[in-house]
């Protein structure tokens, strides 16, 4: 007979999922910062000027690093903000993949799936976690 998952175990699992999303956000920001040209195949962004590369590093890499690290300083509310950011990106991506004619690109679907799952993970659960009982 399978045992039920305890509420404490579920909270720990959701916390690990949130940390995984935060880590993935920081790592993607670092890749955009350090190797902006390496993402052109996946994103379709192909800056052909130094200014374009700087923009990817700063506006994309810097923002994703900051959003992924913000919860270390600001706590759970910053995780929820990142969840809303991913939800907004997905809400814009979904219709415009079709409007712009890029729905056939597999990378768009991968990005959309990640954004929806990340938003669900970061927005799920309580507004406040219960206080530790030590």
Residue frames as a rotation matrix with the C-alpha (Angstrom) as fourth column:
UNK 1
0.581 0.814 0.000 0.00
0.814 -0.581 0.000 0.00
0.000 0.000 -1.000 0.00
UNK 2
-0.262 -0.679 0.685 1.44
0.653 -0.648 -0.393 3.34
0.711 0.344 0.613 -1.04
UNK 3
-0.161 0.159 -0.974 1.74
0.889 -0.405 -0.213 5.96
-0.428 -0.900 -0.076 1.63
UNK 4
0.780 0.500 0.376 0.36
0.606 -0.754 -0.255 9.43
0.156 0.427 -0.891 1.11
UNK 5
-0.266 -0.855 0.446 2.75
0.630 -0.504 -0.591 12.30
0.730 0.124 0.672 0.65
UNK 6
-0.008 0.216 -0.976 2.96
0.946 -0.314 -0.077 14.39
-0.323 -0.925 -0.202 3.78
UNK 7
0.922 0.361 0.141 2.20
0.387 -0.884 -0.261 18.10
0.030 0.295 -0.955 3.58
UNK 8
0.545 -0.798 -0.256 5.76
-0.301 -0.471 0.829 18.77
-0.782 -0.375 -0.497 4.73
UNK 9
-0.257 -0.634 0.730 7.11
0.479 0.572 0.666 16.54
-0.839 0.521 0.156 1.94
UNK 10
0.372 0.491 0.787 4.97
0.928 -0.179 -0.327 18.30
-0.020 0.852 -0.523 -0.65
UNK 11
0.966 -0.063 -0.252 6.13
-0.021 -0.986 0.165 21.71
-0.259 -0.154 -0.954 0.57
UNK 12
0.117 -0.992 0.049 9.75
-0.160 0.029 0.987 20.55
-0.980 -0.123 -0.155 0.31
UNK 13
-0.170 -0.126 0.977 9.18
0.826 0.522 0.211 19.18
-0.537 0.843 0.016 -3.21
UNK 14
0.741 0.509 0.438 7.58
0.664 -0.655 -0.361 22.45
0.103 0.559 -0.823 -4.38
UNK 15
0.757 -0.548 -0.356 10.45
-0.248 -0.745 0.620 24.38
-0.605 -0.381 -0.699 -2.82
UNK 16
-0.202 -0.858 0.471 12.95
0.238 0.424 0.874 22.26
-0.950 0.289 0.119 -4.77
UNK 17
0.135 0.333 0.933 11.00
0.981 0.085 -0.172 22.87
-0.136 0.939 -0.315 -7.98
UNK 18
0.973 0.218 -0.074 11.05
0.213 -0.975 -0.069 26.62
-0.087 0.051 -0.995 -7.30
UNK 19
0.349 -0.921 -0.170 14.81
-0.266 -0.272 0.925 26.52
-0.898 -0.278 -0.340 -6.72
UNK 20
-0.228 -0.403 0.886 15.25
0.688 0.577 0.439 24.60
-0.689 0.710 0.146 -9.98
UNK 21
0.590 0.500 0.634 13.31
0.800 -0.469 -0.374 27.29
0.111 0.728 -0.677 -11.89
UNK 22
0.914 -0.295 -0.279 15.37
-0.170 -0.902 0.397 30.03
-0.369 -0.315 -0.874 -10.24
UNK 23
0.008 -0.966 0.259 18.61
0.015 0.259 0.966 28.22
-1.000 -0.003 0.017 -11.09
UNK 24
-0.044 0.040 0.998 17.51
0.935 0.355 0.027 27.69
-0.353 0.934 -0.053 -14.71
UNK 25
0.897 0.408 0.172 16.66
0.441 -0.857 -0.267 31.39
0.038 0.315 -0.948 -14.93
UNK 26
0.622 -0.739 -0.259 20.09
-0.371 -0.569 0.734 32.43
-0.690 -0.360 -0.628 -13.65
UNK 27
-0.188 -0.719 0.669 21.90
0.351 0.587 0.730 29.93
-0.917 0.372 0.143 -15.89
UNK 28
0.313 0.337 0.888 20.03
0.947 -0.036 -0.320 31.13
-0.075 0.941 -0.330 -18.97
UNK 29
0.994 0.022 -0.105 20.91
0.026 -0.999 0.035 34.70
-0.104 -0.037 -0.994 -18.03
UNK 30
0.281 -0.959 0.021 24.56
-0.239 -0.049 0.970 33.76
-0.929 -0.278 -0.243 -17.64
UNK 31
-0.130 -0.272 0.954 24.58
0.793 0.549 0.264 32.09
-0.595 0.790 0.144 -21.06
UNK 32
0.701 0.463 0.542 23.03
0.697 -0.605 -0.385 35.21
0.149 0.648 -0.747 -22.59
UNK 33
0.889 -0.401 -0.218 25.63
-0.248 -0.825 0.508 37.35
-0.384 -0.398 -0.833 -20.82
UNK 34
0.079 -0.967 0.240 28.74
-0.263 0.212 0.941 35.28
-0.962 -0.137 -0.238 -21.56
UNK 35
-0.830 -0.354 0.432 27.88
0.253 0.451 0.856 33.75
-0.497 0.820 -0.284 -24.95
UNK 36
-0.125 0.876 -0.466 25.12
-0.368 -0.477 -0.798 35.84
-0.922 0.071 0.382 -26.54
UNK 37
-0.271 -0.026 -0.962 25.89
-0.963 -0.004 0.271 34.52
-0.011 1.000 -0.024 -30.02
UNK 38
-0.982 -0.188 -0.016 25.38
-0.187 0.982 -0.018 30.92
0.020 -0.015 -1.000 -28.89
UNK 39
-0.496 0.859 0.130 21.63
0.217 0.268 -0.939 31.37
-0.841 -0.437 -0.319 -28.43
UNK 40
-0.483 0.319 -0.815 20.87
-0.758 -0.618 0.207 32.59
-0.438 0.719 0.540 -31.94
UNK 41
-0.859 0.139 -0.493 20.02
-0.231 0.754 0.615 29.10
0.458 0.642 -0.615 -33.17
UNK 42
-0.669 0.620 -0.410 17.47
0.743 0.546 -0.387 28.59
-0.016 -0.564 -0.826 -30.41
UNK 43
-0.244 0.584 -0.774 16.00
0.421 -0.656 -0.627 32.08
-0.874 -0.479 -0.086 -30.12
UNK 44
0.380 0.326 0.866 16.23
0.925 -0.124 -0.359 33.20
-0.009 0.937 -0.349 -33.72
UNK 45
0.931 -0.156 -0.329 17.98
-0.089 -0.974 0.209 36.35
-0.353 -0.166 -0.921 -32.52
UNK 46
0.362 -0.836 0.412 21.04
0.927 0.372 -0.059 36.94
-0.104 0.403 0.909 -34.66
UNK 47
0.827 -0.068 -0.558 22.57
0.019 -0.989 0.148 40.30
-0.562 -0.133 -0.816 -33.82
UNK 48
0.545 -0.635 0.547 25.00
0.819 0.262 -0.511 41.31
0.181 0.726 0.663 -36.51
UNK 49
0.287 -0.466 0.837 26.33
-0.090 -0.883 -0.461 44.39
0.954 0.057 -0.295 -34.73
UNK 50
-0.722 -0.606 -0.334 28.27
0.331 0.122 -0.936 44.98
0.608 -0.786 0.112 -31.53
UNK 51
-0.689 0.540 0.483 25.30
-0.699 -0.671 -0.248 47.00
0.190 -0.508 0.840 -30.26
UNK 52
0.309 0.845 -0.436 22.96
-0.674 0.518 0.527 44.05
0.671 0.131 0.730 -30.76
UNK 53
-0.036 -0.417 -0.908 25.27
0.386 0.833 -0.397 41.74
0.922 -0.365 0.130 -28.82
UNK 54
-0.938 -0.303 0.170 25.49
-0.002 -0.484 -0.875 44.26
0.348 -0.821 0.453 -25.98
UNK 55
-0.283 0.919 0.276 21.69
-0.894 -0.357 0.270 44.48
0.347 -0.171 0.922 -25.91
UNK 56
0.420 0.393 -0.818 21.33
-0.153 0.919 0.363 40.70
0.894 -0.027 0.447 -25.56
UNK 57
-0.466 -0.682 -0.564 23.92
0.500 0.323 -0.804 40.65
0.730 -0.656 0.190 -22.77
UNK 58
-0.977 -0.017 0.212 22.36
-0.139 -0.702 -0.699 43.54
0.161 -0.712 0.683 -20.86
UNK 59
-0.366 0.924 0.114 18.62
-0.920 -0.378 0.108 43.51
0.143 -0.065 0.988 -21.49
UNK 60
0.526 0.557 -0.643 18.22
-0.460 0.822 0.336 39.74
0.715 0.119 0.688 -21.59
UNK 61
-0.057 -0.640 -0.766 21.17
0.414 0.683 -0.602 38.27
0.908 -0.351 0.226 -19.69
UNK 62
-0.885 -0.352 0.306 21.24
-0.072 -0.545 -0.835 40.89
0.461 -0.761 0.457 -16.97
UNK 63
-0.187 0.908 0.375 17.49
-0.918 -0.298 0.263 40.84
0.351 -0.295 0.889 -16.45
UNK 64
0.560 0.421 -0.714 17.28
-0.236 0.907 0.350 37.04
0.794 -0.028 0.607 -16.20
UNK 65
-0.412 -0.752 -0.515 20.20
0.446 0.327 -0.834 36.92
0.795 -0.573 0.200 -13.77
UNK 66
-0.858 0.095 0.505 18.58
-0.414 -0.710 -0.570 39.59
0.304 -0.698 0.648 -11.59
UNK 67
0.132 0.991 0.034 15.14
-0.878 0.101 0.468 37.96
0.460 -0.092 0.883 -11.69
UNK 68
0.422 -0.014 -0.907 16.58
0.079 0.997 0.021 34.56
0.903 -0.081 0.421 -10.81
UNK 69
-0.526 -0.738 -0.423 18.67
0.541 0.094 -0.836 35.93
0.656 -0.669 0.349 -7.95
UNK 70
-0.388 0.401 0.830 16.15
-0.465 -0.863 0.200 38.40
0.796 -0.308 0.521 -6.52
UNK 71
0.658 0.721 -0.219 14.46
-0.163 0.419 0.893 35.81
0.735 -0.552 0.393 -4.27
UNK 72
0.001 -0.728 -0.686 17.77
0.796 0.416 -0.440 35.34
0.605 -0.545 0.580 -2.40
UNK 73
-0.912 -0.397 0.103 17.43
0.288 -0.799 -0.527 38.95
0.291 -0.451 0.844 -1.24
UNK 74
-0.664 0.711 0.232 13.69
-0.697 -0.701 0.151 39.59
0.271 -0.061 0.961 -1.35
UNK 75
-0.718 0.333 0.612 12.19
-0.254 0.692 -0.675 36.19
-0.648 -0.640 -0.412 -0.56
UNK 76
-0.471 0.598 0.648 9.00
0.649 0.733 -0.204 34.58
-0.597 0.324 -0.734 -1.79
UNK 77
0.489 0.700 -0.520 7.38
0.105 -0.639 -0.762 37.75
-0.866 0.318 -0.386 -3.22
UNK 78
-0.126 -0.611 -0.782 10.22
-0.811 -0.391 0.436 37.98
-0.572 0.689 -0.446 -5.75
UNK 79
-0.871 -0.095 0.481 9.53
0.114 0.915 0.388 34.37
-0.477 0.393 -0.786 -6.79
UNK 80
0.060 0.983 0.175 5.93
0.656 0.093 -0.749 35.34
-0.753 0.160 -0.639 -7.46
UNK 81
0.386 -0.004 -0.923 7.04
-0.472 -0.860 -0.193 38.32
-0.793 0.510 -0.334 -9.54
UNK 82
-0.689 -0.676 -0.260 9.21
-0.599 0.330 0.730 36.00
-0.408 0.659 -0.632 -11.64
UNK 83
-0.597 0.568 0.566 6.20
0.538 0.807 -0.242 33.69
-0.594 0.160 -0.788 -11.98
UNK 84
0.478 0.788 -0.388 4.17
0.255 -0.547 -0.797 36.61
-0.841 0.282 -0.463 -13.31
UNK 85
-0.056 -0.589 -0.806 7.00
-0.760 -0.499 0.417 37.51
-0.648 0.636 -0.420 -15.70
UNK 86
-0.924 -0.289 0.251 7.02
-0.095 0.809 0.580 33.96
-0.370 0.512 -0.775 -17.10
UNK 87
-0.165 0.946 0.279 3.22
0.682 0.314 -0.661 34.00
-0.713 0.081 -0.697 -17.32
UNK 88
0.470 0.307 -0.828 3.31
-0.231 -0.862 -0.451 37.31
-0.852 0.403 -0.335 -19.23
UNK 89
-0.511 -0.718 -0.471 5.97
-0.702 0.032 0.712 36.03
-0.496 0.695 -0.521 -21.62
UNK 90
-0.838 0.239 0.491 3.90
0.357 0.921 0.159 32.89
-0.414 0.309 -0.857 -22.29
UNK 91
0.145 0.978 -0.151 0.71
0.523 -0.205 -0.827 34.93
-0.840 0.041 -0.541 -22.73
UNK 92
0.329 -0.104 -0.939 2.39
-0.632 -0.763 -0.137 37.05
-0.702 0.639 -0.316 -25.39
UNK 93
-0.709 -0.701 -0.078 4.32
-0.543 0.472 0.695 34.21
-0.450 0.534 -0.715 -27.03
UNK 94
-0.490 0.515 0.703 1.31
0.354 0.855 -0.380 31.89
-0.797 0.062 -0.601 -27.50
UNK 95
0.606 0.794 0.047 -0.80
0.331 -0.197 -0.923 34.04
-0.724 0.574 -0.382 -29.85
UNK 96
0.571 -0.391 -0.722 2.11
-0.668 -0.732 -0.132 35.74
-0.477 0.557 -0.680 -31.59
UNK 97
-0.516 -0.643 0.566 3.76
-0.151 0.719 0.678 32.45
-0.843 0.264 -0.468 -32.53
UNK 98
-0.058 0.609 0.791 0.79
0.832 0.467 -0.299 32.10
-0.552 0.641 -0.534 -34.88
UNK 99
0.828 0.419 -0.372 0.41
0.207 -0.846 -0.491 35.77
-0.520 0.330 -0.788 -35.79
UNK 100
0.313 -0.812 -0.493 4.10
-0.737 -0.535 0.413 36.03
-0.599 0.234 -0.766 -36.68
UNK 101
0.773 0.076 -0.630 4.24
-0.543 0.592 -0.595 32.68
0.328 0.802 0.499 -38.45
UNK 102
-0.302 -0.953 -0.010 6.77
-0.783 0.254 -0.568 31.07
0.544 -0.164 -0.823 -36.11
UNK 103
0.414 0.561 0.717 4.51
-0.870 0.475 0.131 28.37
-0.267 -0.678 0.685 -34.65
UNK 104
0.910 -0.095 -0.404 6.40
-0.132 0.857 -0.498 25.78
0.394 0.506 0.767 -36.66
UNK 105
-0.059 -0.984 0.169 9.59
-0.505 -0.117 -0.855 26.46
0.861 -0.136 -0.490 -34.71
UNK 106
0.304 0.138 -0.943 10.17
0.513 0.810 0.284 23.75
0.803 -0.570 0.175 -32.10
UNK 107
-0.700 -0.663 -0.267 12.14
0.588 -0.322 -0.742 26.16
0.405 -0.676 0.615 -29.91
UNK 108
-0.563 0.590 0.579 9.02
-0.550 -0.790 0.270 28.34
0.617 -0.167 0.769 -29.55
UNK 109
0.483 0.788 -0.383 7.06
-0.264 0.548 0.794 25.38
0.835 -0.282 0.473 -28.16
UNK 110
-0.013 -0.583 -0.812 9.90
0.776 0.506 -0.376 24.43
0.630 -0.635 0.446 -25.81
UNK 111
-0.896 -0.327 0.301 10.07
0.122 -0.833 -0.540 28.01
0.427 -0.447 0.786 -24.54
UNK 112
-0.179 0.922 0.344 6.29
-0.660 -0.372 0.653 28.20
0.730 -0.110 0.675 -24.14
UNK 113
0.493 0.339 -0.801 6.20
0.235 0.835 0.498 24.93
0.838 -0.434 0.332 -22.20
UNK 114
-0.426 -0.726 -0.540 8.98
0.773 0.018 -0.634 26.07
0.470 -0.688 0.554 -19.88
UNK 115
-0.841 0.096 0.532 7.33
-0.210 -0.965 -0.158 29.44
0.499 -0.244 0.832 -19.31
UNK 116
0.184 0.982 0.036 3.95
-0.533 0.069 0.843 27.92
0.826 -0.174 0.536 -18.45
UNK 117
0.446 -0.079 -0.891 5.46
0.552 0.808 0.205 25.29
0.704 -0.584 0.404 -16.13
UNK 118
-0.647 -0.750 -0.139 7.78
0.607 -0.395 -0.690 27.83
0.463 -0.530 0.710 -14.49
UNK 119
-0.562 0.524 0.640 4.87
-0.511 -0.828 0.230 30.23
0.651 -0.198 0.733 -13.92
UNK 120
0.488 0.798 -0.354 2.75
-0.224 0.507 0.833 27.45
0.843 -0.327 0.426 -12.41
UNK 121
0.121 -0.534 -0.837 5.55
0.792 0.560 -0.244 26.38
0.599 -0.633 0.491 -10.07
UNK 122
-0.818 -0.571 0.067 6.39
0.435 -0.691 -0.578 29.90
0.377 -0.443 0.813 -8.93
UNK 123
-0.548 0.684 0.481 2.77
-0.622 -0.718 0.313 30.97
0.559 -0.128 0.819 -8.49
UNK 124
0.123 0.618 -0.776 1.54
0.103 0.770 0.629 27.76
0.987 -0.158 0.031 -6.84
UNK 125
-0.268 -0.225 -0.937 0.88
0.825 0.449 -0.343 27.34
0.497 -0.865 0.065 -3.18
UNK 126
0.470 0.459 -0.754 0.53
0.856 -0.446 0.262 29.63
-0.216 -0.769 -0.602 -0.28
UNK 127
0.752 -0.220 0.621 1.28
0.038 -0.927 -0.373 33.29
0.658 0.304 -0.689 -0.28
UNK 128
0.151 -0.704 0.694 3.26
-0.957 -0.279 -0.076 32.68
0.247 -0.653 -0.716 2.89
UNK 129
-0.100 -0.250 -0.963 5.04
0.003 0.968 -0.251 29.54
0.995 -0.028 -0.096 3.93
UNK 130
0.874 0.454 -0.176 4.32
0.153 0.086 0.984 28.36
0.462 -0.887 0.006 7.46
UNK 131
0.397 -0.736 0.548 6.79
-0.874 -0.486 -0.019 29.42
0.280 -0.471 -0.836 10.13
UNK 132
-0.239 -0.584 -0.776 9.39
-0.198 0.811 -0.550 26.84
0.951 0.022 -0.309 11.10
UNK 133
0.776 0.445 0.447 8.56
-0.555 0.143 0.820 24.83
0.301 -0.884 0.358 14.17
UNK 134
0.034 -0.865 -0.500 11.91
-0.106 0.495 -0.863 23.93
0.994 0.082 -0.075 15.60
